[in-house]
Amino acid sequence: MQNPIVDVSLINAREVLDRSLQQLVIFQFWSARSALCQQLSPVLEKIVRQYPQQLCLAKVNCDQEQDLAMQFGVQSLPTVMLIKDGRPVDGFAGAETEQQILTRLAAYLPKPEDELIAKAQQYLAQQQLAEAYPLLAEALTLAPERVEVKLWLADTAIGLGQLTQAEKLLAEVRLADQDALYKTVLAKLELAQQASNTPEIRALEARLAAAPADNSLKEQLAVQYQAVLRSEEALALLLQILQQDLNFGQSKKLFLDILAALPKGDPLASQYRRKLYALLY
């Protein structure tokens, strides 16, 4: 990897400019006689060392390279120019804080959620859905506006059988964002929902509709729901039982087992864990 911090002269200026085709080049025009330059230099160097693949700091000592500074039209020190694809895209004169500079650079730096997404995609490529799910959920928390992350999370939820969660995620996608990926994930969801509506479930639902107070039927139906990973419906039924009788049958154990089986980071687990604690305490 090339050194992310380089001293620039007339001899290597073209070579440094060519680096802007691959990364953002920060041209810093400075002088050892300027207190503001001395203040700014360590800030820029710190930032560039944090992002050596994305950034290059090109330092121009204007005491030694006056002709080069004139070619760039520098009128005061310090001056900073951001060069991408051979052209200036931003810049400033004087000193700025680290946060101000990072704000300027935001469009050229990896976003916090990108690393999570990259790791999740590695897991997905290996069919490790349970490991990918919490990473995508965290990425969506960091960047709720990124529709593709929402769709990847919904697709992963379907693979894990969390169909209600996937349905909620897809319902949040605006009409304008319902692209080919959305339609693919929606089709997967519809197929999974059809497969999860077994004859046993339909029969128990009919019996429960005729006897809505029968906790034994609720428990049996909850077991069937969880067998096809309809976890939210199973938890809702078991919670109804526990609200009436905390010690009914196997309901408390089933409830806790379902919570433990949910993917790490699934909001359903937190939601129903809170409801159980409210009953217990």
N, C-alpha and C positions, 0 to 999 in steps of 0.2 A: 504494500500500500504506500502511496506517495505521502511525503511529509505534509500534514495539514497546514503547517505554517511555513511560509517561504518569504525570503527577502527578494524584492523585485527591483530590477534595473532595466535599462534600455535593452540589454542583451537578452534577458529572458522574459520580457514583458509579453511577447506574442505567445510563448509557450504557456505562461500562466493564464492568459486570456483563453487559450484553447481548453483549459481545464473547466471553464464555465459551461462547456457543452455537456459535461457529466455531473457537475455539482455547482452549487452557488459559490462564487468567489467574492470574498469581502475584501475590497481594496481599502487599506487603511493608510492614509497619508499623514505622516507624523514628523515631529521634530523633537530632538532631545531637549531643546530649549523651552518647550511648551509644557507647563504643568498639567494642562488638560489632556495632552497626549499621554503623559505618564500615568494619568488617572485612568484613561480609557484602555490602554494596551492590555493590562492584565485581565480586564473584563472580557475583551474580545478573544483573547487567547484561551481563557477558561471555557467559553462557549464552544469554540472551534474544537477543542480537545474532547469535549463531550460528544460531538457529532462529526468525527473525522471522515466518515463516508459521505456525508451530505455537504460539508462545508470546507472551504479552503480560505485561510487568512493570508492575503498578499500584502506584505508590509512595505511601504515605500518611504524611505528615509529622505525627506525633502531637503535636508541639508546637503545630501550627496547627489540626489537625483532631481535637481531643479527642472531640467528639461522634460523629464517624464511627467512631473507634476503639472507643468505648463500644458503638455499635450492633453492631459485629462481635464484641464480648465479649473484646477484647484485654486481657490482664492483665499482660503483661510484654513487654519489648522486647529484642531484635527478635522479632517474631512474623511468620511467613510462612504464608499460607493458599493452597492450590491450589484454584481454582474452575473447575468445568466444568459447562456447561449450567445455570448459575445456582446450583449447589450445591457445598459444600466436598467435595473428594475426598481431601484429604491436607493435611498442614501440619506445622510444627514451631516450637518456640520456642528462641531462642538461635542461635548460629552453627553452620553445618555446612560441611564441606569441599565443594569443587566436585564431587568424585566422589560423595559422599553425596547431594548434590542431584540430580545426573544420574541416579543410581539411582532416586530417587523419581520422576523425570520420564520414565523409560524407556518407560513404556506410552504416552506421548503424543508421543514423538519418532520420527522416521523411523529404522528399523533399518538397520544398515550394508548389509545385503543388498538393501534396497529399491531403492536407486539402481541397482545392478547389474541387478536384475530389470526395472526400467523401461527401461533402455537395451536390454536383450536383447529386450524385447517390441517395441520400435521396429524393431529389426533383423528380428524374425520377421514383423512386418507387411509388411516389404519383401522377404520371402523370402530374407533374407541369413542363412542358417542357420549358416554357418561363423563369422560374426562374433558371433552370439548364443550359440553353444555355450560358449566359454570364460567368458563373463559368467555364464551359468547355473551352470556348474561351480563357479566361485568363490563364487557366492551359496549353493550347496548346502554348500560347505565351511564357510561362515560360519554357516549355519543348517541343519544336517543333519536337524533335526526337522520341517522344513517339507516335507510330503509333496507339496504342489502344485509346488514347485520341482523335486523329483525327477521328477515326471511330465512337466513341461515339458522338462526335460533329456532324458528318455528319448524324448519325441516328437521333439525336435530331432535326437537321435542317429539315430533311424529315418530322418528326412529326409536325413541325411548318409550313410546306408547302414551306420552302425555298429550293426549289429543285436545283436551279442554284448553290447556295452556297454548297449544299451537293455534287453536281457533281464536283465542283472544288476541294473540299477536297479529294474525292475519286480518282481524276485524279493525285493527288500528291503521292499516295501510290505506292511504287515501287513493281515490279512483285514479288520480293522475300518476300514481306510482305503481299501479297494478300492471307490471310488465310481464315478460315471458317467464322470469323466475317466479314471480308471484303466482302465475297460473299453474306452473309446474308443482309448486308446493301445495297449492289449494287442491289440485287433483289428487296428490298423495294423501292429503287429509281426508278427502271424501271417500277414497278407497279404504283407508284405515278405519273410518267411522262405520262404514258398511260391514267390514269384517268383524268389528268389535260388538256388533249388535246380534249376539248369538240367539238361537231358539230358546236356550235355557234362560237367558236374561229376559227375553220377551215374555216367557211364561211366568217368571217370578214377578215381573213388573205388573202383569195382569192380576196376579193373586194379591199383590200388595195394594193395588188400586181398589180391590174389593174389600180389603181389610187393612186400612192405612195405619192402624194402631198396633199391628202385630210386629213386635220387635224381633221375634224369631225370623220372620220373613225378611225384615230389613237386614238382619245380619247375614242371612243366606245370600241375599241380593248383593250386599256389599262384597262378599267373597267372590261372587261371579264377576262383579265389576272389576275388582282388582286383578282377577285372572286374565282379563284382556286390557289391563293397565288403564282402566277408567278411574284413576285414583281420586280425582276430586269428587266424583259422584259417590264412590265408596266411603270416603271420609265424611261427606255430608250426611250419609245415612247413619254411619256409626256415631257421629256426633249427636244426632237426634236421640239415639238409644242412650248414650252416656248422660245426656241432659236429664233423662228420666231416671236412669239407674246406672250408677258408675260400675256396678259389679255384675251387670247382665252378661251371662255367657262368656264368650271370648272377645267381646267387643273392644275392651280397652287394649288387650294385647294386639288384636288385629289393627286397631287404630295406630298404635306405636310402630308396628311392623311396617305399615304402609309409609309412615313418615320416614322411617329409616331407609326404605327402598327408593325414595324419591331422589332424583339427581341432586348433587351438591349445588346449592345456589338457587334451587327451584323456589319461587316465592310461595308456592302452595304449602310447602313444608313449614315455613315461618308463620303463615296465616293460621294454619290449623294447630300448630304447636301452641300459639298464643291462646287459641280458643280452649284447648285442653287445660292449659295452666289456669285460665280463668275459672274453669269448673272445679279444678282441684284445690285452688288456693283463694 
